[in-house]
Amino acid sequence: MKATKQGLYNILALILFFIVIPFTAYTPEEIIIYEIFEEPEPEPELEPELEPEPIPRILIALGDSVSAGFGVADTERYTALFFDMLREGDYIDKYINMAEDGFTTTMLLSFLNNLNEYDLSHIRSACVITLNIGGNDLLTPLIEYLPTQEDVMDIALELWDFIQESVVIVAEVMEIAHDFQEALDNFSLWRVWELPGLNRMVQDASPVLGDVTDMFERVNSLQLVGLLPMVYGSFSPELDAMLLNSVELFADEFNEIIAWLKLHAPDAIIIVNTVYNPIPTQILGMSFEGISDRANELVRTINSIIVEKAGAKGYLVADVYAGFANEPDNVMNFFVDTSALTLSFDIIHPSAAGHRLIADINYELFVSR
């Protein structure tokens, strides 16, 4: 048993010898301890924080040919001039003109209700919206009532032919009337042999009288009857009824347009321009006072609708009507320049001076709101 224990001790001693000897065989300076160093991963470079681009402050122009700038250069439009003023005052950065020539309230409503998402996003982010609408609601029925340019030319040619033929017919009638009167003066009952001659005269006069009847029928076919009231300074009852219906339609559709804008651009400042009277009291010395006065009554009715709803609906009203009425100089695109041999018969649209006046009225209203 003792021998066995002694043998185990010997074995353990031998194991310890082989473990301890390698460490004791080297001095401390010769012992090398190996350590594993890992190269640290480089820290990601942080990109400099970019300041977010400022959201553009947008001016949007809506409406008809006044907003679209019919008859003037793009830079002369009142909407472009108004934008320049707002940008200089650091109110607006961007300008979008969505106006279309000829727009009525019906057409503008359809346009708004069918905007694509891109254009609608501009409406939603608009800071200022200008609106010109209502003039064509009156002009459209008037233009539809009047003959077209081709019709006028046809009427003029027909009228010329009618006048030439009328001269011949009147001469024939006068000759027949003279002969008939002479025959009657010399006629007596006992000169019965002259009766066949008188009968022939009546027969000869019948075709001429037929020509006179045709002449009056042709006058009626020339479409001049409906224009006669306007020549004498008033609208026909039919045209007046059409214009009154247009005013009633304007009242309904204008409210819908404002409701649409307030829904899609609740934070925008909306400026509505009143409608001016496009029919002057005189054109080239010809008086149109009666027509101009009646048109003025209809225009004032439309403007009263615009003004009446402003406070409740939350929009501003730029009184272009008063501005034009109080302006002594011509602000319409109707002029005759003999020195430059140029002329314009556009009595409906403002000139460059008129657009400048509208821009001034809009800006003064904006800064004083």
GUDREN-80599 format. One record per residue (C-alpha): residue number from 1; residue in one letter; chain; x, y, z. Coordinates in steps of 0.2 Angstrom, whole numbers, plus 5000, padded with zeros to 4 digits. Example, Ala and Ser with C-alpha at 12.3 -4.5 7.8 and 13.67 -1.06 7.14 Angstrom:
residues 2
{1; A; A; {5062; 4978; 5039}},
{2; S; A; {5068; 4995; 5036}},
This chain:
residues 369
{1; M; A; {5000; 5000; 5000}},
{2; K; A; {5014; 5012; 5005}},
{3; A; A; {5023; 5007; 4989}},
{4; T; A; {5008; 5011; 4979}},
{5; K; A; {5006; 5029; 4987}},
{6; Q; A; {5024; 5032; 4984}},
{7; G; A; {5022; 5027; 4966}},
{8; L; A; {5008; 5040; 4964}},
{9; Y; A; {5018; 5053; 4972}},
{10; N; A; {5032; 5050; 4960}},
{11; I; A; {5021; 5052; 4945}},
{12; L; A; {5014; 5068; 4952}},
{13; A; A; {5031; 5075; 4955}},
{14; L; A; {5036; 5070; 4938}},
{15; I; A; {5021; 5079; 4930}},
{16; L; A; {5025; 5095; 4940}},
{17; F; A; {5043; 5094; 4935}},
{18; F; A; {5038; 5095; 4916}},
{19; I; A; {5026; 5109; 4920}},
{20; V; A; {5036; 5120; 4931}},
{21; I; A; {5053; 5118; 4922}},
{22; P; A; {5049; 5128; 4906}},
{23; F; A; {5044; 5143; 4916}},
{24; T; A; {5059; 5142; 4928}},
{25; A; A; {5071; 5140; 4913}},
{26; Y; A; {5069; 5158; 4907}},
{27; T; A; {5073; 5174; 4916}},
{28; P; A; {5058; 5186; 4918}},
{29; E; A; {5065; 5197; 4904}},
{30; E; A; {5065; 5182; 4893}},
{31; I; A; {5047; 5178; 4896}},
{32; I; A; {5036; 5185; 4882}},
{33; I; A; {5018; 5187; 4884}},
{34; Y; A; {5009; 5188; 4868}},
{35; E; A; {4993; 5199; 4867}},
{36; I; A; {4981; 5200; 4852}},
{37; F; A; {4977; 5218; 4847}},
{38; E; A; {4963; 5221; 4835}},
{39; E; A; {4963; 5236; 4823}},
{40; P; A; {4948; 5247; 4829}},
{41; E; A; {4935; 5251; 4816}},
{42; P; A; {4935; 5269; 4810}},
{43; E; A; {4921; 5279; 4816}},
{44; P; A; {4909; 5284; 4802}},
{45; E; A; {4911; 5302; 4796}},
{46; L; A; {4896; 5312; 4801}},
{47; E; A; {4889; 5322; 4786}},
{48; P; A; {4886; 5340; 4790}},
{49; E; A; {4868; 5343; 4794}},
{50; L; A; {4859; 5352; 4779}},
{51; E; A; {4847; 5365; 4783}},
{52; P; A; {4830; 5361; 4776}},
{53; E; A; {4825; 5371; 4761}},
{54; P; A; {4813; 5385; 4765}},
{55; I; A; {4795; 5381; 4759}},
{56; P; A; {4792; 5394; 4745}},
{57; R; A; {4779; 5407; 4748}},
{58; I; A; {4768; 5406; 4733}},
{59; L; A; {4756; 5419; 4724}},
{60; I; A; {4743; 5411; 4713}},
{61; A; A; {4733; 5420; 4700}},
{62; L; A; {4716; 5413; 4696}},
{63; G; A; {4702; 5420; 4684}},
{64; D; A; {4699; 5426; 4667}},
{65; S; A; {4709; 5436; 4654}},
{66; V; A; {4712; 5451; 4665}},
{67; S; A; {4723; 5439; 4677}},
{68; A; A; {4730; 5430; 4661}},
{69; G; A; {4735; 5447; 4654}},
{70; F; A; {4727; 5447; 4637}},
{71; G; A; {4734; 5461; 4626}},
{72; V; A; {4749; 5465; 4636}},
{73; A; A; {4766; 5458; 4638}},
{74; D; A; {4769; 5445; 4652}},
{75; T; A; {4779; 5457; 4662}},
{76; E; A; {4765; 5470; 4661}},
{77; R; A; {4751; 5459; 4668}},
{78; Y; A; {4745; 5465; 4685}},
{79; T; A; {4748; 5448; 4692}},
{80; A; A; {4767; 5449; 4688}},
{81; L; A; {4768; 5467; 4694}},
{82; F; A; {4759; 5462; 4710}},
{83; F; A; {4772; 5448; 4712}},
{84; D; A; {4786; 5460; 4710}},
{85; M; A; {4780; 5471; 4723}},
{86; L; A; {4777; 5457; 4735}},
{87; R; A; {4794; 5449; 4732}},
{88; E; A; {4802; 5466; 4735}},
{89; G; A; {4793; 5467; 4751}},
{90; D; A; {4799; 5449; 4756}},
{91; Y; A; {4781; 5443; 4757}},
{92; I; A; {4782; 5430; 4742}},
{93; D; A; {4795; 5420; 4733}},
{94; K; A; {4786; 5411; 4719}},
{95; Y; A; {4772; 5416; 4707}},
{96; I; A; {4760; 5404; 4697}},
{97; N; A; {4747; 5410; 4685}},
{98; M; A; {4733; 5398; 4682}},
{99; A; A; {4721; 5411; 4674}},
{100; E; A; {4713; 5407; 4657}},
{101; D; A; {4706; 5419; 4644}},
{102; G; A; {4687; 5418; 4643}},
{103; F; A; {4684; 5410; 4660}},
{104; T; A; {4667; 5412; 4667}},
{105; T; A; {4662; 5406; 4685}},
{106; T; A; {4656; 5390; 4677}},
{107; M; A; {4672; 5387; 4668}},
{108; L; A; {4683; 5391; 4683}},
{109; L; A; {4673; 5380; 4695}},
{110; S; A; {4676; 5365; 4682}},
{111; F; A; {4694; 5370; 4681}},
{112; L; A; {4697; 5369; 4700}},
{113; N; A; {4687; 5353; 4702}},
{114; N; A; {4698; 5344; 4690}},
{115; L; A; {4715; 5350; 4695}},
{116; N; A; {4729; 5337; 4695}},
{117; E; A; {4737; 5333; 4711}},
{118; Y; A; {4753; 5343; 4707}},
{119; D; A; {4743; 5359; 4704}},
{120; L; A; {4732; 5356; 4718}},
{121; S; A; {4747; 5355; 4730}},
{122; H; A; {4752; 5373; 4724}},
{123; I; A; {4734; 5379; 4729}},
{124; R; A; {4736; 5370; 4746}},
{125; S; A; {4753; 5379; 4750}},
{126; A; A; {4748; 5396; 4743}},
{127; C; A; {4751; 5411; 4753}},
{128; V; A; {4741; 5423; 4742}},
{129; I; A; {4728; 5420; 4729}},
{130; T; A; {4721; 5433; 4717}},
{131; L; A; {4704; 5431; 4708}},
{132; N; A; {4697; 5440; 4694}},
{133; I; A; {4680; 5433; 4688}},
{134; G; A; {4663; 5439; 4683}},
{135; G; A; {4666; 5450; 4668}},
{136; N; A; {4664; 5436; 4655}},
{137; D; A; {4648; 5430; 4664}},
{138; L; A; {4641; 5446; 4656}},
{139; L; A; {4651; 5447; 4640}},
{140; T; A; {4647; 5429; 4635}},
{141; P; A; {4628; 5431; 4633}},
{142; L; A; {4631; 5448; 4624}},
{143; I; A; {4643; 5441; 4612}},
{144; E; A; {4632; 5426; 4609}},
{145; Y; A; {4618; 5438; 4605}},
{146; L; A; {4627; 5448; 4593}},
{147; P; A; {4631; 5442; 4575}},
{148; T; A; {4648; 5435; 4572}},
{149; Q; A; {4661; 5444; 4561}},
{150; E; A; {4657; 5433; 4547}},
{151; D; A; {4638; 5437; 4549}},
{152; V; A; {4642; 5455; 4549}},
{153; M; A; {4651; 5454; 4533}},
{154; D; A; {4637; 5444; 4525}},
{155; I; A; {4624; 5457; 4532}},
{156; A; A; {4634; 5471; 4525}},
{157; L; A; {4635; 5463; 4508}},
{158; E; A; {4617; 5459; 4508}},
{159; L; A; {4613; 5477; 4514}},
{160; W; A; {4623; 5484; 4499}},
{161; D; A; {4614; 5473; 4487}},
{162; F; A; {4597; 5478; 4495}},
{163; I; A; {4601; 5497; 4493}},
{164; Q; A; {4606; 5495; 4475}},
{165; E; A; {4590; 5486; 4471}},
{166; S; A; {4580; 5497; 4481}},
{167; V; A; {4585; 5512; 4471}},
{168; V; A; {4579; 5504; 4455}},
{169; I; A; {4563; 5498; 4463}},
{170; V; A; {4559; 5515; 4471}},
{171; A; A; {4562; 5523; 4454}},
{172; E; A; {4550; 5511; 4445}},
{173; V; A; {4537; 5514; 4459}},
{174; M; A; {4539; 5533; 4457}},
{175; E; A; {4537; 5532; 4438}},
{176; I; A; {4522; 5521; 4439}},
{177; A; A; {4514; 5532; 4452}},
{178; H; A; {4517; 5548; 4441}},
{179; D; A; {4509; 5539; 4426}},
{180; F; A; {4495; 5533; 4436}},
{181; Q; A; {4491; 5550; 4444}},
{182; E; A; {4492; 5558; 4427}},
{183; A; A; {4480; 5546; 4420}},
{184; L; A; {4468; 5549; 4434}},
{185; D; A; {4469; 5568; 4432}},
{186; N; A; {4464; 5566; 4413}},
{187; F; A; {4452; 5552; 4416}},
{188; S; A; {4433; 5555; 4414}},
{189; L; A; {4419; 5542; 4414}},
{190; W; A; {4414; 5546; 4396}},
{191; R; A; {4432; 5542; 4390}},
{192; V; A; {4429; 5523; 4393}},
{193; W; A; {4442; 5519; 4380}},
{194; E; A; {4455; 5523; 4392}},
{195; L; A; {4451; 5510; 4404}},
{196; P; A; {4461; 5496; 4396}},
{197; G; A; {4476; 5508; 4398}},
{198; L; A; {4473; 5510; 4416}},
{199; N; A; {4471; 5491; 4418}},
{200; R; A; {4488; 5488; 4410}},
{201; M; A; {4496; 5501; 4422}},
{202; V; A; {4490; 5492; 4437}},
{203; Q; A; {4496; 5475; 4430}},
{204; D; A; {4513; 5483; 4427}},
{205; A; A; {4514; 5489; 4445}},
{206; S; A; {4510; 5472; 4453}},
{207; P; A; {4528; 5465; 4450}},
{208; V; A; {4535; 5481; 4457}},
{209; L; A; {4524; 5480; 4472}},
{210; G; A; {4530; 5462; 4474}},
{211; D; A; {4548; 5468; 4474}},
{212; V; A; {4544; 5480; 4488}},
{213; T; A; {4536; 5466; 4498}},
{214; D; A; {4552; 5456; 4495}},
{215; M; A; {4563; 5471; 4500}},
{216; F; A; {4555; 5472; 4517}},
{217; E; A; {4556; 5453; 4520}},
{218; R; A; {4575; 5454; 4516}},
{219; V; A; {4577; 5468; 4529}},
{220; N; A; {4570; 5456; 4542}},
{221; S; A; {4581; 5442; 4537}},
{222; L; A; {4597; 5453; 4539}},
{223; Q; A; {4596; 5450; 4558}},
{224; L; A; {4596; 5469; 4561}},
{225; V; A; {4580; 5470; 4571}},
{226; G; A; {4588; 5463; 4587}},
{227; L; A; {4602; 5476; 4585}},
{228; L; A; {4591; 5491; 4583}},
{229; P; A; {4588; 5493; 4602}},
{230; M; A; {4607; 5493; 4605}},
{231; V; A; {4608; 5507; 4591}},
{232; Y; A; {4596; 5517; 4601}},
{233; G; A; {4605; 5514; 4618}},
{234; S; A; {4597; 5499; 4626}},
{235; F; A; {4597; 5480; 4627}},
{236; S; A; {4582; 5471; 4619}},
{237; P; A; {4571; 5462; 4632}},
{238; E; A; {4578; 5445; 4626}},
{239; L; A; {4596; 5450; 4629}},
{240; D; A; {4592; 5459; 4646}},
{241; A; A; {4584; 5443; 4652}},
{242; M; A; {4599; 5433; 4647}},
{243; L; A; {4611; 5445; 4656}},
{244; L; A; {4600; 5444; 4672}},
{245; N; A; {4601; 5425; 4672}},
{246; S; A; {4620; 5426; 4671}},
{247; V; A; {4620; 5437; 4686}},
{248; E; A; {4610; 5425; 4696}},
{249; L; A; {4621; 5411; 4690}},
{250; F; A; {4636; 5421; 4695}},
{251; A; A; {4630; 5423; 4713}},
{252; D; A; {4628; 5404; 4716}},
{253; E; A; {4644; 5399; 4707}},
{254; F; A; {4655; 5413; 4715}},
{255; N; A; {4650; 5407; 4732}},
{256; E; A; {4655; 5389; 4727}},
{257; I; A; {4672; 5395; 4721}},
{258; I; A; {4676; 5404; 4737}},
{259; A; A; {4670; 5389; 4747}},
{260; W; A; {4682; 5378; 4737}},
{261; L; A; {4697; 5390; 4740}},
{262; K; A; {4694; 5391; 4758}},
{263; L; A; {4693; 5372; 4759}},
{264; H; A; {4709; 5369; 4749}},
{265; A; A; {4719; 5384; 4754}},
{266; P; A; {4712; 5389; 4772}},
{267; D; A; {4728; 5399; 4776}},
{268; A; A; {4729; 5409; 4760}},
{269; I; A; {4725; 5427; 4759}},
{270; I; A; {4712; 5428; 4745}},
{271; I; A; {4710; 5445; 4736}},
{272; V; A; {4695; 5446; 4724}},
{273; N; A; {4695; 5461; 4712}},
{274; T; A; {4679; 5469; 4708}},
{275; V; A; {4673; 5470; 4690}},
{276; Y; A; {4674; 5486; 4679}},
{277; N; A; {4662; 5491; 4666}},
{278; P; A; {4670; 5487; 4649}},
{279; I; A; {4657; 5497; 4639}},
{280; P; A; {4662; 5516; 4638}},
{281; T; A; {4649; 5529; 4635}},
{282; Q; A; {4657; 5534; 4619}},
{283; I; A; {4667; 5525; 4605}},
{284; L; A; {4675; 5536; 4592}},
{285; G; A; {4662; 5550; 4594}},
{286; M; A; {4647; 5538; 4594}},
{287; S; A; {4636; 5538; 4610}},
{288; F; A; {4633; 5522; 4619}},
{289; E; A; {4627; 5530; 4635}},
{290; G; A; {4611; 5520; 4637}},
{291; I; A; {4620; 5503; 4634}},
{292; S; A; {4634; 5508; 4645}},
{293; D; A; {4622; 5513; 4659}},
{294; R; A; {4613; 5497; 4659}},
{295; A; A; {4629; 5487; 4658}},
{296; N; A; {4635; 5497; 4673}},
{297; E; A; {4619; 5492; 4683}},
{298; L; A; {4623; 5474; 4680}},
{299; V; A; {4641; 5476; 4684}},
{300; R; A; {4637; 5485; 4701}},
{301; T; A; {4625; 5470; 4705}},
{302; I; A; {4639; 5458; 4703}},
{303; N; A; {4651; 5468; 4713}},
{304; S; A; {4638; 5470; 4727}},
{305; I; A; {4638; 5451; 4728}},
{306; I; A; {4657; 5451; 4729}},
{307; V; A; {4658; 5464; 4743}},
{308; E; A; {4643; 5457; 4752}},
{309; K; A; {4651; 5440; 4756}},
{310; A; A; {4669; 5446; 4760}},
{311; G; A; {4667; 5448; 4779}},
{312; A; A; {4658; 5432; 4782}},
{313; K; A; {4669; 5421; 4769}},
{314; G; A; {4685; 5429; 4774}},
{315; Y; A; {4693; 5437; 4759}},
{316; L; A; {4698; 5454; 4754}},
{317; V; A; {4690; 5465; 4740}},
{318; A; A; {4701; 5476; 4729}},
{319; D; A; {4690; 5489; 4721}},
{320; V; A; {4696; 5489; 4703}},
{321; Y; A; {4679; 5496; 4698}},
{322; A; A; {4681; 5512; 4708}},
{323; G; A; {4699; 5513; 4703}},
{324; F; A; {4695; 5513; 4684}},
{325; A; A; {4679; 5524; 4686}},
{326; N; A; {4690; 5538; 4695}},
{327; E; A; {4705; 5537; 4683}},
{328; P; A; {4704; 5552; 4671}},
{329; D; A; {4716; 5544; 4659}},
{330; N; A; {4712; 5529; 4647}},
{331; V; A; {4716; 5513; 4656}},
{332; M; A; {4708; 5502; 4642}},
{333; N; A; {4717; 5494; 4627}},
{334; F; A; {4708; 5505; 4615}},
{335; F; A; {4718; 5518; 4607}},
{336; V; A; {4722; 5526; 4590}},
{337; D; A; {4740; 5532; 4589}},
{338; T; A; {4742; 5542; 4572}},
{339; S; A; {4760; 5546; 4575}},
{340; A; A; {4765; 5527; 4576}},
{341; L; A; {4751; 5522; 4564}},
{342; T; A; {4745; 5509; 4577}},
{343; L; A; {4727; 5507; 4584}},
{344; S; A; {4718; 5495; 4595}},
{345; F; A; {4699; 5493; 4596}},
{346; D; A; {4700; 5482; 4612}},
{347; I; A; {4687; 5491; 4624}},
{348; I; A; {4686; 5475; 4635}},
{349; H; A; {4704; 5473; 4642}},
{350; P; A; {4715; 5485; 4652}},
{351; S; A; {4730; 5492; 4644}},
{352; A; A; {4748; 5491; 4652}},
{353; A; A; {4743; 5507; 4662}},
{354; G; A; {4727; 5498; 4668}},
{355; H; A; {4736; 5483; 4674}},
{356; R; A; {4748; 5494; 4683}},
{357; L; A; {4733; 5502; 4692}},
{358; I; A; {4726; 5485; 4697}},
{359; A; A; {4743; 5480; 4704}},
{360; D; A; {4744; 5496; 4714}},
{361; I; A; {4726; 5493; 4721}},
{362; N; A; {4730; 5475; 4726}},
{363; Y; A; {4747; 5479; 4734}},
{364; E; A; {4739; 5494; 4744}},
{365; L; A; {4725; 5482; 4750}},
{366; F; A; {4738; 5469; 4755}},
{367; V; A; {4749; 5479; 4765}},
{368; S; A; {4735; 5488; 4774}},
{369; R; A; {4725; 5473; 4778}},
